[in-house]
Amino acid sequence: MTCSLILLAIGIDLFGFSLVVAAACDLELTVFQKGILTSLPFVGILLVSYLWGYVSDTRGRRFTLVIPLLLSFILSCISSLSPHWLFLGLFKFLCVCFACAANSATYTLVGESCIQRVRNRYMLMMTCLLLLSPAVAGVLTYPTLKLKFAVAMPWLNIVFKPWRLLIIVLALPSGLGALGMYFFSESPKFLFNSGRSDEALAVLRRIHAANHRGSKEEYPVKTLSLEGYTQKKQMSLIRAMYEQSAPLFRKPYLWRSVQLFYIVAVVYITNNSFLVWLPYILNLIRISLVDGAATGNICELISNKSGGNSTRNLENTCIGTVEESIIFTLIASQSIFAFFNFLISYLQNRRRVVLICILCLSSLSGTALNLVPEPISSVFFFMVFTCTCLGMGILASYFVDIYPTSYRGMAACLSIMVGRSSTFIGINAVGNLIFNQCQITFYMWSLLVLSSAVAAWFLPPDKPAEAKQNAV
């Protein structure tokens, strides 16, 4: 539950920032500046995920969660006092550089702290809250932006308005997650693999005492062994980071790494890139409907023919709040996705088939979006098009299963690095393409998603859960 809260906090922080940017009218942002600000957090993830993978595999999963999340919360609070959009972007960048440490460490910690029989299910269930994050961000955003206050701070040359308070509100889950994780132990598997067998045994005693409501002395295990354990050598930081990641791109993991990273890139670029532009797209649709253009799909409504210059409209329609229609769409769609992800958690032995079905459904919806003649159905297919997020938990379980303990944290962090870098490219690409070449964009993107479904076809077949259970 604590790791799920942390994942929820990351999603709230990333997606909620797009709502902050949409409401920050006094910064007078252009479309270009909005695109830069919205995608800048993903640059932070791209640049430091590799480092956090190394830290996770050398300093520990718990350490990678507590300290960075606390620093991220503090930096978010400071960013709420930004006098300029560049200052806001800089501090948000630094904030995400710390927060992204939790992207993979949460999955890795849970994966190493539970038995094989329930491991995949737990990680899929954790993803439910990650999928709910845009909806929760919307729920937190709506009442916050409805507040009416403006506090002048002349020494900072700013006026503290609701959108600045929203930055702090959206950062609160990160602070709570860091506080909660402080009371938990390190992964026993990590401790043993780091040569700290006594500490690992102490953690296992604590787990056993909590599970059986007894004392630590009742734990019957006295010594530990771990399959595939290797003693780590002392080396420089650069060499150590290379040694942590290089095996992922050698046999026998090379093909699997390329395959999984490609699917990850497509899943993230499809979901995140389009979802962060949802407030702007729905706002343009609302304006078009108010003006009397009540027919046509999304592409027709936001095209130059039906709405004038869409880019100019996007820059001139800042209202300082978030429309009810956007909140409703976010809550409904992301709640449905979270529910389906919960159902998927009970299909842990059919991961490959489920992943292929998700990607195919997304591809078909992207094509259907261009074919329907009216806006409501078009918005429905737009949201289904972003359902690739349902594959995130499945892919995380593959990274835990395929790679050994020594490289698992690095593999997971590299996957996040690949996913977020593709998101950065996608956000800026969508911001330029969807308002100029909308139909072509969705057709080509649908082919991209379909190609990832083909790649998923060659993932290893799922095996029934083994009856034998491991203590670690």
C-alpha positions in Angstrom: 0.0 0.0 0.0 2.8 2.4 0.8 4.6 1.7 -2.5 1.3 2.1 -4.3 0.9 5.5 -2.6 4.3 6.5 -3.9 3.5 5.4 -7.4 0.3 7.4 -7.1 2.3 10.4 -5.9 4.6 10.2 -9.0 1.6 10.1 -11.4 -0.1 12.9 -9.6 3.0 15.0 -9.8 3.7 14.4 -13.5 0.2 14.6 -14.9 -1.0 17.2 -12.4 1.7 19.6 -13.5 0.0 19.7 -17.0 -3.1 21.0 -15.1 -0.9 23.6 -13.3 0.5 24.8 -16.6 -3.0 25.0 -18.1 -4.1 27.2 -15.2 -1.0 29.5 -14.8 -2.5 32.4 -16.8 -0.4 35.1 -15.1 2.8 33.5 -16.7 1.3 34.2 -20.1 2.5 31.0 -21.6 2.6 30.3 -25.4 2.0 26.8 -26.9 5.7 26.3 -27.2 6.3 27.2 -23.6 3.5 25.0 -22.4 5.0 22.1 -24.4 8.4 22.7 -22.9 7.1 23.0 -19.3 4.8 19.9 -19.7 7.6 17.7 -21.1 10.5 19.1 -19.0 9.8 16.7 -16.1 10.3 13.8 -18.4 13.7 15.1 -19.3 14.7 14.9 -15.6 13.6 11.3 -15.6 15.6 10.6 -18.7 18.8 12.1 -17.4 18.9 10.6 -13.9 17.1 7.3 -14.1 20.3 5.5 -15.0 22.0 6.9 -11.9 19.1 5.9 -9.6 19.2 2.4 -11.0 22.8 2.2 -9.8 21.9 3.7 -6.4 19.0 1.2 -6.1 21.3 -1.7 -6.8 24.1 -0.5 -4.5 22.6 1.6 -1.7 19.3 -0.1 -1.4 15.6 0.1 -2.4 14.5 1.8 0.8 17.2 4.5 0.6 16.2 5.2 -3.0 12.7 5.9 -1.8 12.9 7.9 1.4 15.5 10.6 0.8 14.8 11.5 -2.8 11.0 11.7 -2.2 11.5 14.0 0.7 13.8 16.3 -1.4 11.3 16.2 -4.2 8.5 17.4 -1.9 10.7 20.3 -0.6 11.6 21.4 -4.2 8.0 21.3 -5.3 7.1 23.7 -2.5 9.8 26.0 -3.6 8.7 25.9 -7.2 5.3 27.2 -6.2 7.0 30.6 -5.6 8.3 30.8 -9.2 8.3 34.4 -10.6 9.0 33.2 -14.2 8.2 30.1 -16.3 11.9 29.3 -16.7 12.2 29.3 -12.9 9.2 27.0 -12.6 10.6 24.7 -15.2 14.0 24.5 -13.5 12.7 23.6 -10.1 10.1 21.2 -11.5 13.0 19.5 -13.4 15.0 19.2 -10.2 11.9 17.9 -8.3 11.4 15.1 -10.8 15.1 14.3 -10.8 14.6 13.1 -7.2 11.0 11.8 -7.5 11.8 9.5 -10.4 14.0 7.4 -8.1 10.8 5.8 -6.9 9.6 4.7 -10.4 11.3 1.4 -10.4 12.4 1.0 -6.8 8.8 0.5 -5.7 8.2 -2.4 -8.0 11.6 -3.9 -7.2 11.1 -3.6 -3.4 7.7 -5.3 -3.5 8.9 -7.9 -6.0 11.7 -8.9 -3.7 9.6 -8.9 -0.6 6.9 -11.4 -1.5 6.6 -14.9 -2.7 6.5 -16.0 -6.4 2.8 -17.0 -6.2 1.5 -13.5 -5.5 4.4 -11.3 -6.9 3.0 -10.5 -10.3 -0.5 -9.9 -8.9 0.8 -7.5 -6.3 2.7 -5.5 -8.9 -0.3 -5.3 -11.2 -2.5 -4.2 -8.3 0.1 -1.5 -7.5 -0.3 -0.2 -11.0 -4.0 0.4 -10.3 -3.2 3.5 -8.2 -0.7 4.7 -10.8 -3.5 4.5 -13.4 -5.7 6.5 -11.1 -3.2 9.3 -10.7 -4.6 11.5 -13.4 -8.1 11.2 -11.9 -6.8 11.9 -8.4 -4.8 14.9 -9.8 -8.1 16.1 -11.3 -10.0 15.7 -8.1 -7.3 17.6 -6.2 -7.1 20.3 -8.8 -10.7 21.2 -9.2 -11.5 22.4 -5.7 -8.1 24.0 -5.3 -8.4 26.1 -8.5 -12.0 27.1 -7.5 -10.6 29.0 -4.5 -10.6 32.7 -4.8 -7.6 34.4 -3.3 -4.6 36.4 -4.5 -1.8 37.3 -2.0 0.7 39.8 -3.3 4.4 38.9 -2.5 6.3 42.0 -3.8 9.7 40.7 -2.5 9.3 37.8 -5.0 7.5 39.8 -7.6 4.6 37.3 -7.6 1.0 37.1 -6.7 0.3 33.8 -4.8 -2.9 32.4 -6.6 -4.6 29.0 -6.4 -2.5 27.4 -9.1 0.6 28.0 -6.9 -1.2 26.3 -4.0 -2.0 23.5 -6.3 1.7 22.7 -6.8 2.0 22.1 -3.0 -1.2 20.1 -2.8 -0.1 17.8 -5.7 3.3 17.3 -3.9 1.8 16.2 -0.6 1.5 12.4 -1.5 5.3 12.4 -2.2 6.0 13.7 1.3 3.5 11.2 2.8 5.1 8.3 0.9 8.6 9.2 2.1 7.3 9.4 5.7 5.6 6.0 5.3 8.5 4.2 3.7 10.7 5.4 6.6 9.0 2.8 8.9 9.7 -0.2 6.6 12.8 -2.4 6.3 15.1 -2.8 3.3 14.6 -5.6 0.8 16.0 -8.8 2.5 17.0 -10.1 -0.9 19.0 -6.9 -1.7 20.7 -7.1 1.8 21.8 -10.7 1.3 23.0 -10.1 -2.3 25.1 -7.2 -0.9 26.9 -9.5 1.6 24.8 -8.3 4.6 23.3 -11.7 5.4 22.8 -10.9 9.1 20.8 -7.8 8.3 18.7 -9.8 5.8 18.0 -12.5 8.4 16.9 -9.8 10.9 14.5 -8.4 8.3 13.1 -11.8 7.7 12.6 -12.3 11.4 10.7 -9.0 11.5 8.5 -10.0 8.6 7.8 -13.4 10.1 6.9 -11.8 13.5 4.5 -9.4 11.8 2.8 -12.1 9.7 2.4 -14.6 12.5 1.8 -12.1 15.3 4.6 -13.6 17.3 8.1 -12.9 18.4 11.2 -12.7 16.2 12.8 -15.6 18.1 10.1 -18.0 16.7 11.5 -17.6 13.2 13.1 -21.1 12.5 15.6 -20.1 9.8 19.1 -19.6 11.0 21.1 -19.3 7.8 20.4 -18.1 4.3 21.4 -19.0 0.7 20.5 -17.3 -2.5 20.6 -18.8 -6.0 22.8 -16.8 -8.3 24.5 -14.9 -5.5 27.7 -13.1 -6.6 30.1 -11.1 -4.5 30.5 -7.6 -5.8 34.0 -6.2 -6.5 35.2 -2.8 -5.5 35.5 -0.4 -8.5 35.0 3.2 -9.6 31.5 4.7 -9.9 31.6 4.9 -13.7 32.9 1.4 -14.0 30.4 0.1 -11.5 27.5 1.7 -13.4 28.7 0.2 -16.6 29.0 -3.2 -15.0 25.4 -2.9 -13.7 23.9 -2.1 -17.1 26.2 -3.8 -19.7 25.0 -7.4 -18.9 21.5 -6.3 -19.9 22.7 -5.9 -23.5 24.7 -9.1 -23.8 23.6 -12.6 -24.3 21.3 -14.1 -22.9 19.5 -10.8 -22.2 20.2 -8.7 -25.3 17.1 -9.7 -27.3 14.8 -9.5 -24.3 16.1 -6.1 -23.4 15.6 -4.7 -26.9 12.2 -6.3 -27.1 10.9 -5.1 -23.7 12.4 -1.6 -24.0 10.7 -1.1 -27.4 7.3 -2.1 -26.0 7.9 0.2 -23.0 8.7 3.1 -25.3 5.5 2.6 -27.3 3.3 2.1 -24.2 4.6 5.3 -22.5 4.7 7.5 -25.6 1.1 6.6 -26.4 -0.4 7.1 -23.0 1.5 9.9 -21.5 2.0 12.0 -24.7 -1.7 12.3 -25.5 -3.0 12.4 -21.9 -1.0 15.5 -20.9 -2.6 17.4 -23.8 -6.1 16.3 -22.8 -7.0 19.5 -21.0 -6.1 21.6 -24.0 -7.9 19.3 -26.5 -11.1 19.1 -24.4 -11.0 22.9 -23.9 -10.8 23.5 -27.7 -13.7 21.1 -28.2 -15.8 22.9 -25.6 -15.1 26.2 -27.4 -16.0 24.7 -30.8 -19.3 23.4 -29.4 -20.1 26.7 -27.8 -19.5 28.4 -31.1 -22.0 26.1 -32.8 -19.6 23.5 -34.4 -21.5 20.6 -32.8 -20.6 17.9 -35.4 -17.4 16.2 -36.4 -14.8 14.2 -34.5 -11.8 15.5 -32.5 -9.7 16.1 -35.5 -12.4 18.0 -37.3 -13.2 20.2 -34.3 -9.6 21.2 -33.6 -8.6 21.6 -37.3 -8.1 25.0 -38.8 -11.2 24.6 -40.9 -13.6 24.3 -38.0 -12.0 26.3 -35.2 -9.9 29.0 -36.9 -6.2 28.9 -35.9 -6.2 26.2 -33.3 -2.8 27.2 -32.0 -3.9 30.8 -31.4 -7.0 29.6 -29.7 -5.0 27.4 -27.4 -2.9 30.3 -26.3 -5.8 32.7 -25.8 -8.2 30.5 -23.8 -6.5 30.3 -20.4 -9.3 30.6 -17.8 -7.2 29.9 -14.6 -9.2 26.7 -13.7 -10.1 23.3 -15.0 -13.5 22.6 -16.6 -15.9 20.1 -15.1 -15.9 18.1 -18.3 -12.2 17.5 -18.1 -12.4 16.4 -14.5 -15.3 14.0 -15.3 -13.5 12.6 -18.3 -10.3 12.0 -16.2 -12.1 10.4 -13.3 -14.3 8.2 -15.4 -11.6 7.0 -17.8 -8.8 6.4 -15.3 -11.2 4.8 -12.8 -12.2 2.3 -15.5 -8.6 1.7 -16.4 -7.8 1.1 -12.8 -10.7 -1.4 -12.5 -9.6 -3.3 -15.6 -6.0 -3.3 -14.2 -7.4 -4.9 -11.0 -9.1 -7.6 -13.1 -5.8 -8.1 -15.0 -4.0 -8.8 -11.8 -6.0 -12.0 -11.6 -4.8 -13.0 -15.0 -1.1 -13.1 -14.0 -0.6 -16.4 -15.9 -1.9 -14.9 -19.1 0.3 -11.8 -19.2 1.4 -12.0 -22.8 -2.1 -12.5 -24.2 -3.5 -9.7 -22.1 -0.7 -7.3 -23.2 -1.2 -8.1 -26.9 -5.0 -7.6 -26.5 -4.4 -4.2 -24.8 -2.0 -3.0 -27.6 -4.4 -4.2 -30.4 -7.3 -2.4 -28.7 -5.4 0.8 -28.5 -4.4 0.6 -32.2 -7.9 -0.1 -33.3 -9.2 2.8 -31.3 -6.7 5.2 -32.7 -8.0 4.3 -36.2 -11.7 4.5 -35.2 -11.2 7.9 -33.7 -10.8 9.3 -37.2 -13.8 7.4 -38.6 -16.6 8.4 -36.2 -18.7 11.5 -37.3 -19.4 13.1 -33.9 -17.3 14.4 -30.9 -18.6 12.2 -28.0 -17.7 8.9 -29.7 -14.4 10.5 -30.8 -13.5 11.4 -27.2 -14.4 7.9 -26.1 -12.0 6.4 -28.7 -9.4 8.9 -27.7 -9.5 7.7 -24.1 -9.4 4.0 -25.2 -6.5 4.9 -27.4 -4.5 5.7 -24.2 -5.3 2.3 -22.7 -1.7 1.2 -23.2 -1.2 2.3 -19.6 -2.8 -1.1 -18.7 0.4 -2.7 -19.9 2.7 -0.9 -17.5 2.3 -3.3 -14.6 2.6 -6.3 -16.9 5.9 -5.0 -18.3 7.2 -4.2 -14.7 6.5 -7.9 -13.8 8.5 -9.0 -16.8 11.5 -6.9 -15.7 11.4 -8.5 -12.2 11.0 -12.1 -13.6 13.6 -12.0 -16.4 16.6 -10.3 -14.8 18.5 -11.4 -11.7 18.6 -9.6 -8.4 22.0 -7.9 -9.1 20.7 -6.1 -12.2 17.0 -5.9 -11.5 17.0 -2.3 -10.2 19.1 -1.1 -13.1 16.9 -2.9 -15.6 13.7 -1.3 -14.1 15.3 2.2 -14.0 16.4 1.9 -17.6 12.9 0.9 -18.6 11.6 4.0 -17.0 14.3 6.0 -18.7 13.3 4.7 -22.1 9.6 5.2 -21.4 10.0 8.8 -20.2 12.4 9.8 -22.9 9.9 8.6 -25.5 7.3 10.6 -23.6 9.3 13.8 -23.8 9.6 13.3 -27.6 6.0 12.4 -27.9 4.6 15.3 -25.9 6.3 17.9 -28.1 5.5 15.9 -31.3 1.8 15.7 -30.3 1.7 19.3 -29.4 2.8 20.2 -33.0 1.2 17.5 -35.0 -2.3 17.1 -33.5 -3.2 20.7 -34.1 -2.0 20.6 -37.7 -2.0 17.0 -39.1 -4.5 15.4 -36.7 -5.8 12.5 -38.7 -2.4 11.5 -40.1 -1.0 11.6 -36.5 -3.6 9.1 -35.2 -3.2 6.8 -38.2 0.6 6.6 -37.9 0.5 6.3 -34.2 -2.0 3.4 -34.5 0.6 1.6 -36.7 3.3 2.2 -34.1 1.1 0.6 -31.4 0.3 -2.3 -33.6 4.1 -2.9 -34.2 4.5 -3.2 -30.4 1.8 -5.8 -30.3 3.8 -7.8 -32.8 6.9 -7.5 -30.6 4.8 -8.6 -27.6 3.9 -11.8 -29.5 7.5 -12.9 -29.1 7.7 -12.5 -25.3 8.3 -15.7 -23.3 5.1 -17.8 -22.8 3.5 -17.6 -19.4 3.9 -20.6 -17.0 1.5 -21.6 -14.2 2.6 -20.4 -10.8 4.9 -22.9 -9.2 3.8 -24.7 -6.2 7.1 -24.4 -4.5 7.4 -21.1 -2.6 10.6 -19.3 -1.8 11.1 -17.6 1.5 12.7 -14.6 -0.2 
